[in-house]
Amino acid sequence: MLLIVVDQWRADFLPQLGASFLRTPNLDRLCREGVTFRNHVTTTVPCGPARASLLTGLYLMNHRAVQNTVPLDARHMNLGKALRRIGYDPALIGYTTTTPDPRTTGPRDPRFTYLGDLMDGFRSVGAFEPTMDGYFGWLAHQGYTLPERREDIWLPAGEDAVPGATDRPCRIPAELSDTAYFTDRAVTYLKGVGDKPWFLHLGYYRPHPPFIAPAPYNRMYHPAEMPGPVRAPRWQDEARQHPLLEFYLQGIGQGSFFHGAGGAVTALDEASVRLMRATYAGLMSEIDDNLGRVLDYLDETGQWEDTMVVFTSDHGEQLGDHWLLGKIGYFDESFRIPLVVKDAGCTVRAGAVESAFTESVDLMPTILEALGGTIPRAVDGASLLPLLQGGPPAGWRDALHYEYDFRDIFYSQPETKLGLHMDESSLCVIQDARFKYVHFAALPPLFFDLERDPHQFTNLAESPAHAGLVKEYAQRALSWRLRHAERTLTAFRATPQGLEDRGTPA
């Protein structure tokens, strides 16, 4: 079982879903031999919460690791723990951005000085966290002389280089990039595991910022090939849509996306956005080339046919749309992500593009069922195996659901700026093919007609003509939350004959 989790790869940058400009032959092969999911979302952002949902199968409202830096309750089952119960050693390359449960350790635990560390249950065979020490140590071991500030390897090459959107290469060569490091760790692990059954979570840091690529990927794509940003003529026009959007438009700086850069993200003109997108695409092609090394090894050793392969991302990237960068708020660009699944053996629907609504919480139960495990009752997702074999079963979800918590963390304080309590700083979304409703705990709602306004510029929540629809979607959102309220023990009940379990099939 090979689970590939890239970072910050949005769904529309997938050739199978329309990104014809992108050259990814290995990912194309996976799409031909597997099923591509057109309407797939992460159920939350950013990285830590998204990975918590992906690996526990729980919605944000249940696992409550609501932001980067917020701990994950140790009581929750996750994919690593579940795989151990059925005889797999869950190996992980990369990271999960998990802050530990403080009740299981002490306040001086150094893991509380990072964004996150490794989720309990997994075994690292290619560390990145904390603070990328595993990667930088590997560089030093390769004989590369690290600069005083290690992150300067991601500055543009050349003494006259200006940090920011650029087509210059970064200062680290491709053979020593973080993508090459993760791939090296993966092939090393596969060579060592021999003929034992194996599970590998292969994580890649890219195309996560900083948006700078090593040669030759820095100039693999021309900015003119890239789609332009979807945004209003001025960022101030967008800011009027909602107080949360106004906060991010006023507060996001370029330094989080281009190492050493200054200025606001809203200062990026269209040429800069296209240049950034060309780099973003180059980082994707770099991943694809490296994935080719892993797939080639599986071919050479006769393991490809017997290996289930899942390719996905933790979340998307605004990439200049709506004048934003990053993964925030409620726009589709942050939440729609790629998902491609190739079953072990022959995938019945090889090459198909499935349009059913699927969510990141579906992956944990899919993998468990495929490997012979039992799906915990608390899991909010549903196995995708029926969709690999013939299409969605009766009763499949009729909408997408996702959440976002914007409480204060050390590098962003929307809660304080908006005058909210931390437990009021949240939103949830219900979205189908026609409408999208965004409910805030303590701010005005949003409602969009996706047929007439696919990019969500016009809020109809206060439109009298749409009042009935707003009510309907609000009620559907409430019903969804009630249906998925935490239920680990709710199938048990005491009876005169003793304990009864209504949740386990006979």
Residue pairs with C-beta under 8 A, 6 or more apart in sequence:
1 88
1 198
1 199
1 200
1 307
1 308
1 310
1 367
1 370
1 371
2 200
2 202
2 294
2 298
2 307
2 308
2 309
2 310
3 199
3 200
3 201
3 202
3 310
3 312
3 363
3 367
4 202
4 203
4 204
4 291
4 309
4 310
4 311
4 312
5 51
5 54
5 94
5 201
5 202
5 203
5 204
5 312
5 313
5 314
6 203
6 204
6 206
6 207
6 287
6 311
6 312
6 313
6 314
7 47
7 203
7 204
7 205
7 206
7 207
7 208
7 313
7 314
8 206
8 207
8 208
8 209
8 313
8 314
8 315
8 316
8 317
8 327
9 207
9 284
9 313
9 316
9 317
9 337
9 338
10 313
10 316
10 317
10 319
10 333
10 334
10 336
10 337
10 338
11 17
11 40
11 316
11 336
11 337
11 338
12 18
12 19
12 336
13 19
13 22
13 280
13 281
13 284
13 338
14 22
14 27
14 36
14 338
15 22
15 24
15 27
15 28
15 31
16 28
16 31
16 36
16 340
16 353
17 36
17 38
17 338
17 353
21 221
21 225
21 226
21 281
22 281
22 284
22 285
23 220
23 285
23 288
24 284
24 285
24 288
25 288
25 292
26 288
26 289
26 291
26 292
26 295
27 288
27 291
27 311
27 340
29 295
30 295
30 309
30 311
30 340
30 342
31 340
31 351
32 350
32 351
33 342
33 347
33 350
33 351
34 309
34 340
34 341
34 342
34 343
34 347
34 350
34 388
35 340
35 341
35 342
35 347
35 349
35 350
35 352
35 353
35 354
35 387
35 388
36 338
36 339
36 340
36 352
36 353
36 354
37 338
37 339
37 340
37 341
37 353
37 354
37 356
37 358
37 384
37 387
38 353
38 354
38 355
39 336
39 355
39 356
39 357
39 358
39 400
40 312
40 336
40 337
40 338
40 339
40 358
40 359
40 360
41 335
41 336
41 337
41 358
41 359
41 360
41 400
41 402
42 50
42 53
42 54
42 313
42 314
42 315
42 316
42 335
42 337
42 359
42 360
42 402
43 50
43 53
43 59
43 60
43 359
43 360
43 361
43 401
43 402
43 403
44 50
44 53
44 59
44 60
44 402
44 403
44 404
44 405
45 315
45 316
45 327
45 328
45 334
45 335
45 404
46 67
46 68
46 315
46 326
46 327
46 328
47 68
47 97
47 115
47 116
47 314
47 315
47 327
48 65
48 67
48 68
48 69
48 70
48 96
48 97
48 98
48 99
48 115
48 116
49 60
49 63
49 65
49 66
49 67
49 68
49 70
49 405
50 314
50 315
50 327
50 360
51 96
51 97
51 98
51 119
51 314
52 58
52 60
52 63
52 65
52 72
52 96
52 98
52 119
53 59
53 60
53 63
53 360
53 361
54 312
54 314
54 360
54 361
54 363
54 364
55 78
55 79
55 80
55 96
55 119
55 364
56 63
56 72
56 76
56 77
56 78
56 79
56 361
56 364
56 379
57 79
57 361
57 362
57 363
57 364
57 365
57 375
57 376
57 378
57 379
57 380
57 381
58 76
58 361
58 378
58 379
58 380
59 361
59 380
59 401
59 403
59 484
60 66
60 403
60 405
61 403
61 428
61 481
61 484
61 485
62 378
62 380
62 484
62 485
62 486
63 72
63 73
63 76
64 70
64 73
65 71
65 72
65 73
65 98
65 99
66 405
66 407
66 426
67 405
67 406
67 407
67 409
68 97
68 99
68 115
68 116
68 409
69 99
69 115
69 116
69 409
69 410
70 99
70 409
71 99
71 100
71 101
71 102
72 98
72 99
72 100
72 101
72 119
73 101
74 100
74 101
74 103
74 104
74 120
76 378
77 376
77 378
77 379
78 119
78 120
78 121
78 364
79 90
79 121
79 364
79 367
79 368
80 90
80 92
80 119
80 120
80 121
80 122
80 123
81 120
81 121
82 121
82 364
82 368
82 373
82 376
83 89
83 90
83 121
83 199
83 367
83 368
83 371
83 373
84 90
84 121
85 373
86 368
86 371
86 372
86 373
87 197
88 197
88 198
88 199
88 371
89 123
89 198
89 199
90 121
90 122
90 123
90 199
90 201
91 122
91 123
91 124
91 125
91 189
91 193
91 198
91 199
91 200
91 201
92 118
92 122
92 123
92 124
92 125
92 126
92 200
92 201
92 203
93 124
93 125
93 126
93 182
93 185
93 186
93 189
93 200
93 201
93 202
93 203
94 126
94 128
94 182
94 201
94 202
94 203
94 204
94 205
95 116
95 118
95 128
95 129
95 203
96 116
96 117
96 118
96 119
96 122
96 129
97 115
97 116
97 129
98 116
98 117
98 118
98 119
98 120
99 111
99 112
99 114
99 115
99 116
99 117
100 109
100 111
100 112
100 117
100 120
102 109
102 112
105 111
110 130
111 117
111 130
114 129
114 130
114 131
116 129
117 129
117 130
118 124
118 127
118 129
122 201
124 134
125 185
125 188
125 189
125 200
126 134
126 181
126 182
126 185
126 186
126 188
126 189
127 133
127 134
128 134
128 135
128 178
128 182
128 203
128 205
132 150
132 178
134 181
135 178
135 181
136 146
136 150
138 181
138 184
139 146
139 153
139 172
139 176
139 181
140 146
142 176
144 172
144 176
146 153
147 153
147 171
151 259
152 171
152 259
152 260
153 170
153 171
153 172
154 170
154 171
154 172
154 210
154 212
154 259
155 161
155 163
155 170
155 171
155 212
155 259
155 260
156 162
156 163
156 166
156 168
156 169
156 170
156 171
156 212
157 168
157 169
157 170
157 171
158 168
161 168
163 258
163 259
163 260
163 261
163 262
164 254
164 258
164 261
164 263
164 272
165 211
165 258
165 268
165 272
165 273
165 275
165 276
165 279
166 212
166 218
166 258
166 275
166 279
167 218
167 219
167 223
167 275
167 278
167 279
168 212
168 218
169 212
169 213
169 214
169 215
169 217
169 218
170 210
170 212
170 213
170 214
170 218
172 214
173 214
173 215
174 180
174 214
174 215
174 216
174 217
174 286
177 214
177 286
178 204
178 205
178 206
179 204
179 205
179 206
179 283
179 286
179 287
179 290
180 290
182 202
182 203
182 204
182 205
182 290
183 290
183 291
183 293
183 294
186 200
186 202
186 294
187 293
187 294
187 297
189 200
190 198
190 200
190 294
190 297
190 298
190 301
191 297
199 371
202 294
204 287
204 290
206 283
206 284
206 286
206 287
207 280
207 283
207 284
207 287
207 317
209 256
209 257
209 258
209 325
210 257
210 258
210 259
211 257
211 258
211 276
211 279
211 280
211 283
212 218
212 258
212 259
212 279
213 220
213 279
213 282
213 283
213 286
214 286
217 282
217 283
217 285
217 286
218 279
218 282
219 282
220 278
220 281
220 282
220 285
221 278
221 281
221 282
221 285
222 278
223 271
223 274
223 275
223 277
223 278
224 274
225 278
226 274
226 277
226 278
226 281
227 277
228 270
228 273
228 274
229 270
229 273
229 319
229 320
229 321
229 323
230 321
230 322
230 455
231 238
231 320
231 321
231 322
231 323
232 238
232 322
232 323
232 457
235 249
235 266
235 323
238 245
238 249
238 322
238 323
238 457
239 245
239 246
239 249
239 250
240 246
241 446
241 457
241 459
242 443
242 444
242 446
242 459
243 418
243 443
243 444
244 329
244 330
244 406
244 414
244 418
244 427
244 440
244 443
245 322
245 329
247 414
247 417
247 418
248 324
248 328
248 329
248 414
249 266
249 323
249 324
250 264
251 412
251 414
251 417
252 264
252 265
252 266
252 324
252 325
252 326
253 262
253 263
253 264
253 265
254 261
254 262
254 263
254 264
254 265
254 267
254 268
254 325
255 261
255 262
256 325
256 326
257 265
257 276
257 325
257 326
265 323
265 324
265 325
266 323
268 276
268 320
268 325
273 319
273 320
276 319
276 320
277 319
277 320
280 317
280 319
295 304
298 304
298 307
305 344
305 345
306 344
306 345
307 344
308 341
308 342
308 343
308 344
308 367
308 370
309 340
309 341
309 342
310 339
310 340
310 341
310 342
310 363
310 366
310 367
311 338
311 339
311 340
311 341
312 337
312 338
312 339
312 340
312 360
312 363
313 337
313 338
314 337
315 327
315 334
315 335
315 337
316 327
316 332
316 333
316 334
316 335
316 336
316 337
317 325
317 326
317 327
317 333
317 334
318 324
318 325
318 326
318 327
318 328
318 331
318 333
318 334
319 325
319 333
321 331
321 333
321 455
322 331
322 333
324 331
324 333
326 334
327 334
328 334
328 404
328 406
329 404
329 406
330 404
330 427
330 429
330 438
330 446
331 456
332 456
335 402
335 429
337 360
339 358
339 363
341 347
341 366
341 384
341 388
342 350
343 370
343 385
343 388
344 370
347 388
348 388
348 389
348 390
349 388
349 389
349 390
354 387
354 391
354 392
356 387
356 391
356 392
356 396
357 396
357 397
357 398
357 399
357 400
357 432
358 384
358 387
359 381
359 397
359 400
359 401
359 402
360 381
361 379
361 380
361 381
362 381
362 382
362 383
362 384
363 381
363 384
364 379
364 381
365 375
365 379
365 381
365 382
365 383
366 381
366 383
366 384
366 385
368 374
368 375
368 383
369 375
369 383
369 385
370 383
370 385
375 383
376 488
377 487
377 488
377 490
377 491
377 503
378 486
378 487
378 488
380 484
382 396
382 397
386 392
386 393
398 432
399 430
399 431
399 432
399 476
399 480
400 429
400 430
400 431
400 432
401 428
401 429
401 430
401 431
401 477
401 480
402 428
402 429
402 431
403 426
403 427
403 428
403 429
404 426
404 427
404 429
405 425
405 426
406 412
406 414
406 415
406 425
406 426
406 427
407 414
407 415
407 422
407 423
407 425
407 426
408 414
408 415
408 416
408 422
408 425
414 425
415 421
415 422
415 424
415 425
418 425
418 443
420 442
420 443
421 442
423 441
424 441
424 442
425 441
425 442
426 440
426 441
427 438
427 439
427 440
427 441
427 443
428 438
428 439
428 477
428 481
429 436
429 437
429 438
429 439
429 477
430 436
430 437
430 439
430 473
430 476
430 477
430 480
431 437
431 450
433 450
434 449
434 450
434 451
435 447
435 448
435 449
435 450
435 469
435 473
436 446
436 447
436 448
436 450
436 456
437 445
437 446
437 447
437 470
437 473
437 474
437 476
437 477
438 445
438 446
438 447
439 445
439 474
439 477
444 461
444 462
445 461
445 470
445 474
446 456
446 459
446 461
447 459
447 460
447 461
447 463
447 466
447 469
447 470
447 473
448 456
448 458
448 459
448 460
449 458
449 460
449 466
450 456
460 466
460 470
461 470
490 503
491 501
491 502
491 503
491 504
492 499
492 500
492 501
492 502
492 503
493 499
493 500
493 502
494 500
